[in-house]
């Protein structure tokens, strides 16, 4: 009898050991955000820009070819994807100082509107992750705010690092089209010195140091690069990669505003009438140089993942806060809701999912938060406005019926733009200020407004209804 009892004990102990599976290892997150970067990257088939490190990352993950910000301006966009809420919900619709309204000169902090919200990094903090920020994640003024925390959210992070390099100290050397201004106008500098003397170079070094400290415990590390935000600053060697004679200027027809609501051109930097073609090429050369410099710094951080043997247990996300105009439609910089301003690069490399694939589906930056939560097996707040992209990481071609919405505001004029895989449909002030419709299969540069075409009346009505449905109106 004793032998039988002992046998049963051994059996159940062994069975219990088989049933008690070890706790799955937590996935780390490396979240990298560039500033003012459009899709001028090799992995997005740009004709000229060199981005070898981001191209390498793309080969390790999925490139989302049609990803869109929710507001093409720094503070509104960053507040949106970090809270997971649309600008209409979190209340951030303008950068600080760009109007006279509100406590922050036109931009409330999202905590004033949704005080109890749990931000994306905060969710990881609440679940035992080490959570740190290096550089710009929430908004602050560039370049004057470099080295500060700006309009940060303290409860999002365990640790913050605000790098500051010689690019901040050498503003007097910057070529600028408006004397005394750098961040809000075209400005650039082919800098002396090494990469690691620049703010992004210092930031990359600090990020690597944190990876070395955090390698044995789950972490969420957010790295905010400053380039290619104006002033476009990079060491001279990066400028040499882009001879100005190789740079193509966008074609802007004399009648490009014909049939287009005036509101479409209110919310972005206009073409300076004093700009010559040579100055345009100088500005674009500097923008491209800044991208390649930023790419080199990102490469250092990514290489450290391999060196520290973290790549197989770390989800890497690379994106930008919004797109950027380089003269298309006669516009420069951001804040319009044309494709160049609304579209962002988005690369997600997650261990165990597809590699070197492309997804043509329309996705939003709002989707990053729920995606990371699901991949890391964390319970996301139920109020998030985005959805997880895990199905598209599993099958990038999967059917996906979620058009993207980008909105903008200039003074009291508001516009909302719906992007399906075929069309861009835009309403200004609910349609009272004008409507735009572009068939991007036939007109990828969005030059012919079809909103008044009687043959497309039904399409306009369907897209207008779909936009209202997506916005919950």
Secondary structure, DSSP 8 states (H G I E B T S, - for coil): -HHHHHHHHHHHHHHHHHHS-------EEEEEEESS--S-SGGGT-SS---HHHHHHHHTSEEEEEEE-SBSSHHHHHHHHHHT--HHHH---S-TTSSS-TTTTS---HHHHSTT---HHHHHHHTT-EEEEEE-SS---TTTTTTS--S--GGG-SEEE----HHHHTGGG-EESSTT--SSS-EEEEE-S-GGGSHHHHHHHHHHHHHHHHTTS-EEEEEE--TTSSSEEEEHHHHTTS-GGG-------TTTTTTS-GGGGTSSEE--TT--HHHHHHHHHHHHHHHHHHHHHHHHHHHHHHHTT-GGGEEEEEEESS--EESGGGEEES---SHHHHEE-EEEE-TTS--SEEEEEEEETTHHHHHHHHHTT----TT-SS---HHHHH-TTS-----EEEEEEETTEEEEEEE-SSEEEEEEGGGTT-EEEEETTT-TT--S--TT-GGGHHHHHHHHHHHHHHHT-
